[in-house]
């Protein structure tokens, strides 16, 4: 019997008791898809004359079970890095209150686009207007699926074929190669750079204004900072120039205000900026600790036309985003109900120390050290959260990290000087017993 003939058929694999057990969980077609895939992998080994070729049923079904164990692919994990807005693990956690709100609101149907007063079709953004108007003093609001989309919408609507004036020090690039200059020119707008990388003066803007200028733009550099011989034009100065020239002022605020660690302080910063510009956009997750979305605030005459732009339909937020954002905004209005992100950022150092001591005592190992953690998410790189960490030194660092990643649920930690650093700031109290058991297994 040659190699190909030694491979069992799909039907033969399906009759195996292990396949029959899998069929109690997975649909027939889905299981067959993976059976065929592993058989094709073995055929490819034969074609490549690989010594790893193995036609045994047990081996093939082991591979199928391993493949199916990878579903669902998106799984919860324990973030023990202490980085609250860790981009790779989903940025802001939703928390129990928000999830309860989602379950209550979206398990069935909702009045997403239904005006309950008139019985006629309503507007989905209406659900958020009251909150955002109160919190930030906005005349008008619009919501899209992320802040990059918000920037795209504003520029495409107001600057197509015209000039946008922006400081060279604010020509930023954020993750995934999202570059402000590229976005400006994507819809045939003309980028007019002013100043230098490190210094820009008001006179640079004044001299750049022409009849073709559509927008004065300011970008908050969320993921980097400059120091030394630097100068930037304030939003107040640009506001005065906007009024003098009649050219609208647009600010991409990003995560502006988050660096204070206090939502109320951050809210006041954003409210002040909003009073000085025509349109302002920011991230719902970075700044509010809610879902990823782009929030557009500003004067009614500038925001309302954006809602009628065809791109708004393309970029609109779905019901999950709207419900999650409403729950987040509610957390800032209710007594003693901070958002999960706010609770993590504002966690007292004494509480963090006490939790870390309990973990150390339970493990019987490790050294408690002082440290700092970044906010993450490309927000405020100069800001560091004072923190307390448990430093552990496993026999094999790489093996320990792999074991933690393969744990159910997976666990991620910081690494420094061949040590695992556990920062409980971003570990929920309900996750601590699971973390403890996983660390015991790693440190055996």
N, C-alpha and C positions, 0 to 999 in steps of 0.2 A: 504494500500500500504506500503510495507516495504521500508527500507532506500534505498536499491539498485534500486528498481523500481522507486523511486522518482527522480532519476537522469535523466536528459534529454539525448537523444541520440545525437551523433555527428551531424547527419543530422538535427535534430531540432535546434541545436545551429547554424549550418551553415545558416539556413534560417532567423535568426534574423537580423534585419537591421544593427546592430553594426558589425556583422560578414561580411555582405555585404560591408560595408565601409572598413573593414580591407582587403578584397579581392581586393580592388582597389590599394593597396600598396604591399601586400604580395601574393606569389603564393599559390594556393589552398592546395597543399600537406604540405607546411610549416605551414599554419594555422591549418589544420587538426591535424598535429603532436602536436601542443600546446593544442588544444581542448582535445585530448585524454589524454594528460599529466595532465591537471587540473582535468579531470574526474577521473583519476586514483588516484590523490591526495585525492579526496573526498572519494573514495572507501576505501583507506587506513585509513582515519579517522574513517569510519564505523567499519573497522576491529579492530581498536584500541579503539573503543567506545569513541571517542573524542567528547566533547560537541560542538566543533567548526564545526562540519559537517553542510554544507549549500548547498542544491541542487538547490537553486534559480538561474535562468538563468543570472540575473543581476550580482550576485556574481561571477559566473563562468566566465563570459565575462570580468568582472573587472580584474580577475586574468590573463586571456589571454592577455588583453591589457597591463597589467603591465609587463608580461613576454616579449612581443614583443617590449616594450619600451626599453628593455635592449640591443637591437641590433641596430647598431653595438656595440659591447662590448668595443672596443678600441676607445676612444673618446678624443678629445682635452680637456685640462684643463688649468686653470690659476695657474701658480706657483708663489705664493706670499711669498715664504720662503726665497728668496734671495740666494738660493743654486744653482749655475749655472749648476753643473753636477749631479743633484739629480737623483740617480739611479732609484728610484721607479717611476719616471715620464719620463724616457727615456733619461736621461743624456743630451747631448748637443742638443739644439733646432736647427732646420735646417735653419730657417729664410726665408724671401721672395725670396732673390736672388737665394738661392739653390733650392727652390721649383719651381721657374720659369725655372731654368735650367733643372730640372727633367721633368717638363711638356713639355718643348720644345724638349728634347732629347728622351723621352720615351713614348710620347703619341702614336706614331706610331712605326715604325721599326728604327733600328740604325745599325751602322757598328761595333757592338760589337766584332764580330770575322770575320770581312771581311776587307782585305787589299785593300783599294780603288785604290792603285797604280797598283797592279798586277791583281786584280779581284779574287785572291785566298783567301783561308781561312787564317785569321790572328789570333793573340793571344790577348785575352782580356786584359791582363796586360800591353800591349803595350801603351794603352791610358794614363797610369800614369807614365811611365818611365821618360819622359822628365821633368815633374814637380819635382819628387822626386830626380832625379839625380841633378837637379839644386839647389833645396832647401837644400839638405843634403849631396851632394857630393857622392852619392852612385854609385858604379860601376854597381850594379845589384839590381833589386827589384822583390819582389813576394808578392802577396796579397792573404790572406785567410779570412775566415768569422769572426774571432775575434782573439784577442791576445792569448787566451788560446790555440786556434788551431795552432797558429804560434809556440808557445812553444812546443806543442805536435809534430808538424812536424819536427822541428829541432832536437829534442831529439831522435825521432824514427829513423830518417835518419842517424844521426852521432854517436849515442851512444848505439844502440841496442847490448846487450850482453857485453858491455864494461863499463868502469868507468867514472863517471862524478864527478868532484871535486867541492864542493860548501861549502861556509862558513855556520856554524850552525846559525849564525845571519841572514842568508838570506833564511832560510827554511820557507818561508812565506805561509800563507793561505789567499786567497781572498774570495770573496763572493761565496755562494753556495758550500762550502766545497771543493773548488779547491785548492789542496795542491801541492806545488812544489815537495815534496818527492814522492807523489803518482804518479805524472806525469812522473817523472824520472824512476821509477821502473815499470810503466805500460807496457813498451815495453822491459822489461827484461834488462834495463840498471842498472848499479850498482851505487848507490849513495855512494860517499865517503865524509863524513862530516869532515870538518877541523875546527880548532879553537874552541872557546866556544861561547855561546850565545852573550856575550857582547864584546868579544875581539878576533880578528883573525889577525895573523901576516903573512907576506909573507913567512916566513920559514915554516909555517903550510902547505901551498900549495906545497912548494918545496919538503918537506919530503913526501908528499902524492903521488907525481908523480911516476907512474910505467909504464911498457910497455903496460899495459891494459888501461891506461888513454886515453879516446877518446876526452874529452872536459874539458876545464876550464870554469866554468860558474859563472856569476855574476848576481844577481837578485836585481833590484831596489825595496826597500821595500815601495811601494806606499802608503799602508794604515796604516803604523805605523812608529814610530821612537824610537830610543834609545838615551838616554843622560846620562851623568855621566862618570863612568869609562869604556869607550868604545874605541874600535879601529877597523878600517876596512882597508882592503887592497884596494888601489885605482885601478881604471881601467888602469891607466898608468903603475902601478907596475905589474899588471897581464899581460899587453900587453908585457912588457919586458920578463916576464917568458914564455909567449907563444912563443916568438921569439927564446928564448934560447932552449926550449925543442921541438919546432916544433908541439906542441899540440894546436889545434885551440881554440880560445877564443870566447865564446858566451855570449852576454849580453841580458837579458830580461829587457828592459828599462822601461816598463810600462808607467808611465806618467812623466818620467824624463824631467825636463826643464820647466814644466808647472808652477812651483812655482814662477817664476819670474814675472808673470802677463803680460809678454811681449813676443809675439811670436818670435820676432827677437832674443831676448836673449835666449829663449828656443831652437830655431833652432841652434844657435851657440853651445850650450851645447851638443845637440844631434850630431851635425856634428863633434865635437871634439871627442866624444865617438866612433862614427862610424869610425873615422880614426885610432882608436886604437884596434878595434876588427875585427874578421873575419865575424861574423854574429851578427846582432842586430834586436830585434823585439820590437814593441810597439803598443799601442792602437790608432786607428784612431779617436775615439771619445774623449777619455780623453786628448790626447795631441794636437790634431788638431781641435777639435770641430766639427768633421764630423760624418759620420755614424760609427756604431760599426763595426770594422774590425781589422784584424791583419796585420800589415805592416812589411815585412821582408826585411831588407837592408843589404848589405855587399859586400864582394869581389865576383867577378863573379864566381870564381872557387868553392865557397861554396854555393852560392844562386842558380845558374843555375841547379845543380843536384836536388834541392828540387822541381823544377817545374816538373821533370820527375817522382817523387815519386808518386805511386798510391794514396797515401793519399791526394795529392794535388787536385785530382778530387773530392774526398769526401768533402774536406774542402774549395773548391773554392768559391770565392765571386760572387754574382749574379750581373746582370746588374744594379739593383737599387743601390747597394753598390758602384759599380764602377762609375756610373754617379754622385752620391752624393759626393764621395770622390774627383772626378775631380772638381766639383763645389767648394768644400771647398778649394782645393789647389789653384784654380783660385783666390779666395778671398784674398789670401796672396800675389798675384802678381799684382792685379789691384789696381789702385789709389782710395783711399776713399771708399773701399768696404770691410770692415772687416767682418769676419764671425759673426754670431749671438752670439756665445760664446765669441769671442774676444771683441765684443762691450759691452757685459754685464760685463765681468771681468774688462775692462778698463774704465767703466763709471765713469766720474769725480764725486767726492763726492758732489760738488756744484750742479750738475745737479740732483743728487739723492735727495738732500735736497729740492731743488725747487719743484720737482715733489711731494715729500711727503707733503710739505706745502700746495700745491694745493688740495691734497686729504683731508688733515685735515680740510681745510677751507670749502670744499664742504660738508663734513660730519658734520661739526660743533662739532666734538667730537674727543677725543684722545689726546695722548701726544707724541710728537716727542722725540725720544731717540737715543743716539748713541749706536752702537753695532758692532758686527762682524758677518760674515757668512763664513762657510767653503766652499771650492770649491766643495766638494761632490765627488761622484763616486769612493771613496776609494783612492783619490789622494791628496798627501801632507797634512797629518793631522795637521801639525804644521802651515800651511798657513791659515791665516784668512783675509778675505776682510773687510777693514773698511767700515762700513755701517751706514745708517740712517733708522730708523724704526718708524712706527706709531703704538703705543701701544693702544689697545682698550679693555675695560672691559665690556663684555656683562653680562646680568643678569644670564644667564646659559651658562657656557663655553661649556659643552658637547652638549647642544642643538644647540649652534651657530656653532660648528664644524660640526655637522651632517647636519645642514641646508646648510652650505657652500659646503660640499661634495655632497649633493643632488641637488645643483644648476645646472642649464644648462647654460654654461659649469661648471663643478665642480671647486672648488677653494680650494687650500691647503695653509695653513699658518703655521707660527711657533707659539708655545705656550710656555709661560714663566710666572710663578707666577700668574696663573689664568687669563692671558691676551692673547689676540690675537696680534701677532706681524706681521705687514704687511711690507715686504721689497720689494720695487718696482724695485730693480735691475733686477729681473727676470720676471717682468711684462712688456709685450710689450705695447708701448703707445696706440696701437689700442684696448688693453684689458682694459684700465683704466676706461672707462665709464661703462663697464659691472661689473667690480669689485666694483665701487662706488655704483651702484644700489644694488648689492648683500649685501654689508655691511650696507646700509641703511635699508634693509629688516631685517637683523640680529639684528640690534641695535635698532629697534623700541621699 
